[in-house]
Amino acid sequence: MSCALTVDEAFSEARGTAGVIKEDYMELSWANRLTIIRILLIIPFVSCMLKINDAALSESMRDVMRYIAILIFFTMWFSDVFDGYLARRKKQVTILGGFLDPVADKLLITSACLLLASRRGYVDGFLLPPTVVVLIIGKDLFLLIAFVIFYFVTWQFYLTTERLSKIGVGLQSSMVAGILIAPEVSAFLPGWIWFLRVLWWSAAGMAILAILDYIRKGIRYIEEYEQTNASRQVRVKPRTKF
């Protein structure tokens, strides 16, 4: 799914020329409302996924649950693209949106990966390898810990939506969608499972690259911050009179 602007970019957009937050940006924009709806839709999505292997349901009913989950997932996918477009089109980029959009993406991908790797939510014949899930979710946990460390070291927010992260989110979303529709697609494309394997290991590999890239840029960010602080201290150091 598409990534939102960084917090710094959203904050810059939300500021007026006088350096204060514009009144319009204090309101809940339509883009943010769509993002909140997208977060709420995760609940029925998870509920349906938990029933696609429920032995108490008939086979046709289990298929219905999966179809509803597919519909909800693609609805959230489309709304993610649309709310980002709407925010830029109407110039409603906000700090709140800068936080909510990636949170919605992470919640959806995390819940979907955990379910597709579990015995209750997996798609028969297309079980997502646990290693892939660990790498994808582990990357997000690592970035969360790194974010906290950077904040306490520099007392500044450091978030980034680099190209690798955007590609990674796109691969993960495509992977989830591909697994959900796999029973129908594989009926006329027998090699679909091999395509999915390439997709989910590519998503896992991209997660590793994103971690390495974040470490490299994070270290450079801290070094630049320390150099800037050191130069400021030199400038304000009082001269000693003899």
Secondary structure as the mmCIF struct_conf table of DSSP 4:
data_model
#
loop_
_struct_conf.conf_type_id
_struct_conf.id
_struct_conf.beg_label_comp_id
_struct_conf.beg_label_asym_id
_struct_conf.beg_label_seq_id
_struct_conf.end_label_comp_id
_struct_conf.end_label_asym_id
_struct_conf.end_label_seq_id
HELX_RH_AL_P HELX_RH_AL_P1 VAL A 7 ALA A 14
STRN STRN1 ARG A 15 ARG A 15
TURN_TY1_P TURN_TY1_P1 THR A 17 ALA A 18
BEND BEND1 GLY A 19 VAL A 20
STRN STRN2 ILE A 21 ILE A 21
HELX_RH_3T_P HELX_RH_3T_P1 GLU A 23 MET A 26
BEND BEND2 GLU A 27 GLU A 27
HELX_RH_AL_P HELX_RH_AL_P2 TRP A 30 LEU A 40
TURN_TY1_P TURN_TY1_P2 LEU A 41 LEU A 41
HELX_RH_AL_P HELX_RH_AL_P3 ILE A 42 MET A 49
TURN_TY1_P TURN_TY1_P3 LEU A 50 ASN A 53
TURN_TY1_P TURN_TY1_P4 ALA A 55 ALA A 56
BEND BEND3 LEU A 57 LEU A 57
HELX_RH_AL_P HELX_RH_AL_P4 GLU A 59 ARG A 89
TURN_TY1_P TURN_TY1_P5 LYS A 90 LYS A 91
HELX_RH_AL_P HELX_RH_AL_P5 ILE A 95 LEU A 116
TURN_TY1_P TURN_TY1_P6 ALA A 117 ALA A 117
BEND BEND4 SER A 118 SER A 118
TURN_TY1_P TURN_TY1_P7 ARG A 119 GLY A 121
HELX_LH_PP_P HELX_LH_PP_P1 TYR A 122 VAL A 123
TURN_TY1_P TURN_TY1_P8 ASP A 124 GLY A 125
HELX_LH_PP_P HELX_LH_PP_P2 LEU A 127 PRO A 129
HELX_RH_AL_P HELX_RH_AL_P6 PRO A 130 THR A 154
BEND BEND5 TRP A 155 GLN A 156
HELX_RH_AL_P HELX_RH_AL_P7 ARG A 163 LEU A 180
TURN_TY1_P TURN_TY1_P9 ILE A 181 ILE A 181
HELX_RH_AL_P HELX_RH_AL_P8 ALA A 182 VAL A 185
TURN_TY1_P TURN_TY1_P10 SER A 186 PHE A 188
TURN_TY1_P TURN_TY1_P11 PRO A 190 GLY A 191
HELX_RH_AL_P HELX_RH_AL_P9 TRP A 192 VAL A 236
HELX_LH_PP_P HELX_LH_PP_P3 LYS A 237 LYS A 241
#
